[in-house]
Amino acid sequence: MAITKRYLKTRPVCKVTFKIPAKVANAAKTASIVGEFNDWSHTAAPMKRLKDGAFTATLDLEKDEAYQFRYFLDEHRWENEAEADKFVRSPYGDSENSVIIV
């Protein structure tokens, strides 16, 4: 998986591009980024499916913050970002969440 961070000079924002490779997506039809930056909404940040089966999305995130998130595929499968800045146990204690620091 991959995360690309691009800091803007004119605003206190970082453009973060998230990508789930086709191998990890495993023929998923839909994917979204679900996290603290969108109140854990399953529909707020849909990802675009690429021709090769990968998914991508770019979000503007406020700088100097850390956000927990996960990927939600086909409305039933959760995946973490392998290249996350760190991982923390979810508040429910049943899994870990990815964390991005911008």
N, C-alpha and C positions, 0 to 999 in steps of 0.2 A: 504494500500500500504506500501511498505517498501523500505528503502534505507540503505545499509550497507557500511560503509567507512573503508578501510584498508590502513593505511599509510605505505609506504615502507621506510625502513631504508637506502637503498642504492641509492635511486633516489628521487628527489623532486616531487614525484607523489603519488596520492591517487587512489587506485583501488576502484571504486564506483560501487556497484551492485544495480541495480534498479529492482523492481519487481512489476508488476501489478497483483493483485489477480484475479482469475477467475470471482468472483462476479462483480468486476469493469469492467473487460474486456467484460463481457456480451456477450459471444459467438463470440467475434471478431476473425477474421481469421488472421489478421496481426497487428503488432504494431511496432512503432519505437520511439526512443528518439530524439527529435528535439530541438536544443538549440544553445546557443552562442558558445559552444565548437565544433560544427560542421557546423557553418554558417547557421543554421536553415534548414539544408538539410533533406528532408523527407526520403532519402535513405541511408544516411551515417551511421546510427546506428540502424539497424534492431534488433528487440528483438526476442528471441527464444520462441516459443510457447511450453509450457509444456503439459503433458498428461492431467492434470486436468483443462486445459483452461487458466491457468495463463501465463504471459510472463515475461522473465527475460533477462537482459543484463548487462555486466560489462564493464565499460569504465575506461581508465587511464586519470585522470584529474590532471592538474598542481596544486600543493599545493599553499595555500595562495591566492586563487582566489575565486570569487563568480560568478556563472553562472546561467543565466535564461534558463529555459527549459520547455517543455510540452511533454506529450505523444500524439502520433498521431495513432489512431486506424482505421483500414479498409479504410485508405486514405480519411476519411471525418470527423472523430469525434475526438475532442480534449479533453484531460483529464489532470488535474493537479495532482501533487503528494501530497497526504494528509499530509505526514510527511516531507514536504519541510522545510528547515530552515527558510524561510520567503516567502512572496508573494509580487509581485510588479505589478502595472498596466502596461499592455502592451503599447508600444508606439502608438498603434492605438486606445487605449482607450476603446476597446470593450470587454476586458477580463483581467484576471490577469495571470501572468506567475509564475510558481514555481521557487524558487531560492535555489540552493545548494551552501554551503560555505565549501570549503575544505582547 
